[in-house]
Amino acid sequence: MKITSIETIHLSIPYEAGGATRMIGSKPITNLEMLLLRVDTDAGITGWGEAFGHAVCRTTKTALDTLVAPAFIGRDPTDIVGLMTEMNRNLHIFGRNGSVVYALSGIDIALWDIAGKRSSLPLHDLFGGRKRSELRAYASLRRYGDPNVVAANCAKAVERGYRHIKIHEIDVPQVKAARQAIGSGVPLMLDTNCPWSVAEAIAMAEKFRPYDLYCIEEPVWPPEDHAGLARVRASGVRTCAGENVAGLHDFRHMFEARSIDIAQPSVTKIGGITEMRKIIALAEAYGVTFMPHCGYFGPGYLASLHIAASLQADTLFERLYLDLEASPFSPWTEPEGGMVMVPQAPGLGCDPDMQVVERYRTHAPTIIQ
């Protein structure tokens, strides 16, 4: 079997998130940016992948179209580990994190989709078997800044059936508002996106202590300061991180430094399913809880479902708290009563709705042959 072509598809889908959100710059974010990959083979089997993502979609797409995807044309997609090892070595000079690795992540997911379809098995069966058919989702809210908006969205998420809430805020009034809105019986997670020095993180964690946080995610800048994060953890804070970690060996350094209680690799950023499976094994060896980061709605979301469903230990599943105008991978991206279902069809279990893809595509077809 040979790869005959790779198409990269940038989608921009309007969404509603319960209020204005600003993650980068001052302009409100109103659309979800998604980068899909379609990998075709001479056996007639097509695999779908997703590369990170959001505001960096155009940069990652350029890396795919000009550098990464051409290297895969004519190659055998069935030797996933060998092929990905070769490509990571050949491309390492361009960085071990960032858009080149995001591009490789997307192709890796598509190769696993092909493997599942070729075997007529869902991915979780390839990973050792499905341990559960549905997963407990947590609502991962956007950053609002306004305590009233935080409280309103937290309360609405609980009304929708979520029993775990994550907020992306960095000050006490917002955290207090969230806790008051959801009550004492709902676990509250805080993702801060690397805002503080070690001393500041420890001081802020003490201010948050009355609000009984389940964990604090990425409290230290820079994210690669594993020793600093370990000091925060040693102060009595349950820490989690991983979406900005550069591969297996960076995770090993975190585990050796005792930086985190919960590992959160992102399948569209870390190197795809192949790298994720290595990290799962390493986390288990070090006794670190594994909980995948999942800030997307495409094949990366589906791959994360299969990975989480195959774990021996139950884990929470992240679902961004926003309503897309349309989802190309519905119904699997839509929670019911705070639960998400795991696909049972071969591969990822769902190909995209091409009518939705064509409606929200931002460019003419880009096909590498």
C-alpha positions as CSV (number, residue, x, y, z in Angstrom):
1,M,0.0,0.0,0.0
2,K,1.2,3.5,-0.9
3,I,0.2,7.0,0.0
4,T,-0.9,8.7,-3.2
5,S,-2.1,12.2,-2.0
6,I,-2.5,14.3,1.1
7,E,-5.1,17.2,1.2
8,T,-5.0,19.9,3.9
9,I,-8.3,21.6,4.7
10,H,-8.6,24.7,6.9
11,L,-12.1,25.2,8.4
12,S,-13.4,28.2,10.2
13,I,-16.7,27.5,12.0
14,P,-18.6,30.2,14.0
15,Y,-19.4,29.3,17.6
16,E,-21.2,30.5,20.7
17,A,-19.4,30.3,24.0
18,G,-21.6,32.2,26.4
19,G,-19.6,35.5,26.2
20,A,-16.7,37.2,24.5
21,T,-13.4,35.4,24.7
22,R,-9.9,36.6,24.0
23,M,-7.0,34.3,24.1
24,I,-4.5,36.0,21.8
25,G,-4.5,39.8,21.2
26,S,-7.5,42.0,21.9
27,K,-9.9,41.0,19.1
28,P,-12.7,38.7,20.3
29,I,-12.6,35.1,19.0
30,T,-15.8,34.1,17.3
31,N,-14.8,31.1,15.1
32,L,-13.2,27.7,15.7
33,E,-10.2,27.2,13.4
34,M,-9.7,23.5,12.5
35,L,-7.0,21.9,10.2
36,L,-8.0,18.6,8.7
37,L,-5.9,16.2,6.7
38,R,-7.1,13.6,4.2
39,V,-4.6,10.9,3.3
40,D,-5.5,8.8,0.3
41,T,-3.9,5.4,-0.6
42,D,-3.6,3.3,-3.7
43,A,-5.7,0.6,-1.9
44,G,-8.7,3.0,-1.9
45,I,-8.5,3.5,1.9
46,T,-8.6,7.1,3.2
47,G,-7.4,8.3,6.6
48,W,-8.4,11.5,8.3
49,G,-6.2,13.4,10.6
50,E,-6.1,16.7,12.5
51,A,-3.1,19.0,13.1
52,F,-3.1,21.7,15.7
53,G,-4.9,24.1,15.4
54,H,-6.8,27.3,16.3
55,A,-4.9,30.5,15.6
56,V,-1.8,28.7,14.3
57,C,-3.8,26.7,11.6
58,R,-2.4,28.7,8.6
59,T,1.2,28.3,9.9
60,T,0.8,24.5,10.4
61,K,-0.9,24.2,7.0
62,T,2.1,25.9,5.3
63,A,4.4,23.5,7.1
64,L,2.3,20.6,5.8
65,D,1.9,21.8,2.3
66,T,5.6,22.8,1.7
67,L,7.6,20.5,3.9
68,V,5.9,17.6,5.7
69,A,3.2,16.2,3.5
70,P,5.5,15.8,0.4
71,A,7.8,13.6,2.3
72,F,5.0,11.0,2.8
73,I,3.9,10.7,-0.8
74,G,4.7,7.2,-2.1
75,R,5.4,5.8,1.3
76,D,3.9,2.8,2.9
77,P,1.3,3.9,5.5
78,T,1.2,0.5,7.3
79,D,4.6,0.9,9.0
80,I,3.4,3.7,11.3
81,V,6.1,3.5,14.0
82,G,9.0,3.1,11.5
83,L,7.7,5.9,9.2
84,M,7.1,8.3,12.0
85,T,10.5,7.6,13.6
86,E,12.1,8.3,10.2
87,M,10.2,11.5,9.7
88,N,10.8,12.8,13.2
89,R,14.5,12.2,12.8
90,N,14.7,13.8,9.3
91,L,12.7,16.9,10.4
92,H,14.1,17.4,13.9
93,I,16.3,20.3,12.7
94,F,13.1,22.4,12.3
95,G,12.2,22.1,16.0
96,R,10.9,19.4,18.4
97,N,7.8,21.5,19.1
98,G,5.6,23.8,17.0
99,S,4.0,23.6,13.6
100,V,6.3,20.9,12.1
101,V,5.5,18.5,15.0
102,Y,1.8,19.6,14.8
103,A,1.9,18.6,11.1
104,L,3.4,15.2,11.9
105,S,0.8,14.7,14.6
106,G,-2.0,15.1,12.0
107,I,-0.5,12.7,9.6
108,D,0.1,10.1,12.3
109,I,-3.6,10.3,13.3
110,A,-4.6,9.7,9.7
111,L,-2.2,6.7,9.4
112,W,-3.9,5.1,12.5
113,D,-7.3,5.8,10.9
114,I,-6.1,3.9,7.8
115,A,-4.8,1.0,10.0
116,G,-8.1,0.6,11.8
117,K,-10.1,0.7,8.5
118,R,-7.7,-1.8,6.9
119,S,-8.2,-4.1,9.9
120,S,-11.9,-3.4,10.1
121,L,-11.4,-2.5,13.8
122,P,-12.0,0.6,15.8
123,L,-8.8,2.2,17.1
124,H,-9.5,1.3,20.7
125,D,-9.4,-2.4,19.7
126,L,-5.9,-1.8,18.2
127,F,-4.9,-0.2,21.5
128,G,-5.8,-3.3,23.5
129,G,-9.6,-3.2,23.7
130,R,-12.4,-0.9,24.8
131,K,-12.7,-0.6,28.6
132,R,-15.7,1.7,28.5
133,S,-18.2,2.8,25.8
134,E,-18.8,6.3,27.3
135,L,-16.6,8.8,29.1
136,R,-17.2,11.4,31.8
137,A,-16.7,14.8,30.1
138,Y,-15.7,18.0,31.8
139,A,-16.8,21.4,30.5
140,S,-13.7,23.3,29.6
141,L,-14.8,27.0,29.6
142,R,-13.1,29.8,27.7
143,R,-11.5,32.7,29.5
144,Y,-14.1,35.4,30.1
145,G,-12.5,37.7,32.8
146,D,-15.9,38.8,34.0
147,P,-16.9,37.0,37.2
148,N,-20.6,37.3,36.4
149,V,-20.1,35.7,33.0
150,V,-17.9,33.0,34.6
151,A,-20.7,32.2,37.1
152,A,-23.4,32.1,34.5
153,N,-21.6,29.7,32.2
154,C,-20.5,27.4,35.0
155,A,-24.1,27.2,36.3
156,K,-25.3,26.5,32.7
157,A,-22.7,23.8,32.2
158,V,-23.9,22.0,35.4
159,E,-27.5,22.3,34.1
160,R,-26.4,20.6,30.9
161,G,-25.2,17.6,33.0
162,Y,-21.5,18.3,33.4
163,R,-20.2,17.1,36.8
164,H,-16.7,18.5,36.4
165,I,-15.8,22.1,35.4
166,K,-12.6,23.7,34.2
167,I,-12.2,27.5,33.9
168,H,-9.4,29.4,32.3
169,E,-9.1,32.4,34.7
170,I,-6.2,33.9,36.6
171,D,-7.7,35.8,39.5
172,V,-9.6,35.2,42.7
173,P,-13.0,36.9,41.9
174,Q,-13.5,34.6,38.9
175,V,-12.6,31.5,40.8
176,K,-14.8,32.5,43.7
177,A,-17.7,33.1,41.3
178,A,-17.3,29.7,39.7
179,R,-17.3,27.9,43.0
180,Q,-20.3,29.7,44.2
181,A,-22.2,29.0,41.0
182,I,-21.6,25.2,40.9
183,G,-21.6,24.5,44.7
184,S,-19.3,22.4,46.8
185,G,-20.0,19.0,45.2
186,V,-18.7,19.7,41.7
187,P,-14.9,19.4,41.2
188,L,-13.5,22.7,39.8
189,M,-10.3,22.7,37.8
190,L,-8.3,25.8,37.0
191,D,-6.2,26.2,33.8
192,T,-4.1,29.4,34.0
193,N,-2.0,29.0,30.7
194,C,1.5,29.7,32.3
195,P,1.0,33.2,33.8
196,W,3.3,33.3,36.9
197,S,6.7,32.9,38.4
198,V,7.1,30.1,40.9
199,A,6.7,32.4,43.9
200,E,3.6,34.0,42.3
201,A,2.1,30.7,41.5
202,I,2.5,29.5,45.1
203,A,1.0,32.8,46.4
204,M,-2.0,32.6,44.1
205,A,-2.6,28.9,44.9
206,E,-2.9,29.9,48.6
207,K,-5.4,32.6,47.7
208,F,-7.4,30.0,45.8
209,R,-7.3,27.5,48.6
210,P,-10.8,28.4,50.0
211,Y,-12.4,27.4,46.7
212,D,-11.2,23.7,46.8
213,L,-9.6,23.4,43.4
214,Y,-9.3,19.9,42.0
215,C,-6.1,20.9,40.3
216,I,-4.2,23.9,38.8
217,E,-3.0,23.5,35.2
218,E,0.2,25.2,34.0
219,P,0.6,27.8,36.7
220,V,4.3,28.5,35.9
221,W,6.0,30.5,33.1
222,P,7.8,29.2,31.2
223,P,6.1,25.8,30.8
224,E,9.5,24.0,30.5
225,D,10.4,25.1,34.0
226,H,9.8,21.6,35.4
227,A,11.8,22.2,38.5
228,G,9.8,25.3,39.3
229,L,6.5,23.5,38.7
230,A,7.8,20.8,41.1
231,R,8.2,23.5,43.8
232,V,4.6,24.6,43.3
233,R,3.5,21.0,43.6
234,A,5.6,20.5,46.7
235,S,3.8,23.4,48.4
236,G,0.6,21.3,48.4
237,V,-0.9,22.1,45.0
238,R,-2.2,19.3,42.8
239,T,-0.6,20.2,39.4
240,C,-1.2,19.2,35.8
241,A,0.4,20.0,32.5
242,G,1.3,18.6,29.2
243,E,-0.2,20.4,26.2
244,N,3.0,22.4,25.7
245,V,5.4,19.5,26.4
246,A,7.9,18.5,23.6
247,G,7.5,14.8,23.3
248,L,8.2,11.7,25.3
249,H,11.6,12.7,26.7
250,D,10.3,16.0,27.9
251,F,7.5,14.2,29.8
252,R,10.1,11.8,31.3
253,H,12.0,14.9,32.6
254,M,8.8,16.2,34.1
255,F,8.1,12.8,35.8
256,E,11.6,12.6,37.1
257,A,11.4,16.1,38.5
258,R,8.0,15.2,40.2
259,S,6.4,18.2,38.6
260,I,2.9,17.0,38.0
261,D,0.1,14.8,39.4
262,I,-1.7,14.6,36.0
263,A,-0.2,14.4,32.5
264,Q,-2.1,16.1,29.8
265,P,-0.5,15.5,26.3
266,S,-2.4,16.8,23.3
267,V,-2.6,14.3,20.4
268,T,-2.6,17.0,17.7
269,K,0.5,18.7,19.2
270,I,2.7,15.9,20.7
271,G,3.3,13.8,17.7
272,G,0.0,12.0,17.2
273,I,-1.3,8.7,18.6
274,T,2.1,7.0,18.3
275,E,3.8,9.4,20.7
276,M,0.7,9.5,23.0
277,R,0.9,5.7,23.5
278,K,4.5,5.9,24.6
279,I,3.6,8.7,27.1
280,I,0.8,6.6,28.5
281,A,3.1,3.7,29.3
282,L,5.7,6.1,30.8
283,A,3.1,7.8,33.0
284,E,1.9,4.4,34.3
285,A,5.5,3.5,35.1
286,Y,5.9,6.7,37.1
287,G,2.5,6.5,38.8
288,V,1.3,9.7,37.1
289,T,-2.4,10.0,36.2
290,F,-3.1,10.3,32.5
291,M,-5.8,12.7,31.3
292,P,-5.6,13.8,27.6
293,H,-5.8,17.4,26.7
294,C,-8.5,17.8,24.0
295,G,-9.1,21.3,22.7
296,Y,-10.5,20.4,19.3
297,F,-13.5,18.9,17.5
298,G,-12.0,16.8,14.6
299,P,-10.0,13.6,14.2
300,G,-7.9,14.7,17.2
301,Y,-11.1,14.6,19.3
302,L,-12.0,11.1,18.0
303,A,-8.5,9.8,18.5
304,S,-8.6,11.1,22.1
305,L,-11.9,9.3,22.7
306,H,-10.4,6.0,21.5
307,I,-7.2,6.5,23.6
308,A,-9.2,7.3,26.8
309,A,-11.6,4.4,26.2
310,S,-8.7,2.0,26.1
311,L,-7.1,3.0,29.3
312,Q,-7.1,0.6,32.3
313,A,-7.9,3.5,34.6
314,D,-10.9,5.7,34.1
315,T,-10.2,9.3,33.2
316,L,-12.0,12.5,32.6
317,F,-12.4,13.8,29.0
318,E,-12.0,17.4,28.1
319,R,-14.8,19.0,25.9
320,L,-14.5,22.7,25.1
321,Y,-17.6,24.5,26.4
322,L,-18.9,26.0,23.1
323,D,-21.6,25.4,20.6
324,L,-20.4,25.1,17.0
325,E,-22.7,26.4,14.3
326,A,-22.1,23.0,12.7
327,S,-19.8,20.1,13.5
328,P,-18.3,17.9,10.7
329,F,-17.9,15.0,13.2
330,S,-21.3,15.1,14.9
331,P,-22.8,13.3,16.8
332,W,-19.5,12.1,18.4
333,T,-18.5,15.7,19.4
334,E,-21.8,16.3,21.2
335,P,-22.0,15.3,24.9
336,E,-25.3,14.0,26.4
337,G,-25.8,14.6,30.1
338,G,-22.1,15.3,30.7
339,M,-21.0,12.1,28.9
340,V,-19.4,11.5,25.5
341,M,-19.8,8.3,23.5
342,V,-17.0,6.3,21.9
343,P,-17.3,5.4,18.2
344,Q,-17.4,1.6,17.3
345,A,-16.9,1.8,13.6
346,P,-13.4,0.9,12.1
347,G,-10.6,3.4,12.4
348,L,-11.6,6.7,14.1
349,G,-15.2,5.6,13.7
350,C,-16.4,8.6,11.7
351,D,-15.5,10.4,8.5
352,P,-16.4,14.1,8.3
353,D,-19.6,15.4,6.9
354,M,-18.3,16.8,3.6
355,Q,-21.2,19.2,3.3
356,V,-20.1,20.8,6.5
357,V,-16.5,20.8,5.3
358,E,-17.3,22.5,2.0
359,R,-19.5,25.1,3.8
360,Y,-16.7,26.2,6.2
361,R,-13.6,25.6,4.1
362,T,-11.5,28.8,3.9
363,H,-9.6,28.0,0.7
364,A,-9.6,26.1,-2.6
365,P,-8.5,22.4,-2.4
366,T,-4.8,22.0,-1.6
367,I,-3.7,18.5,-2.6
368,I,-0.1,17.2,-2.4
369,Q,0.7,14.4,-4.8
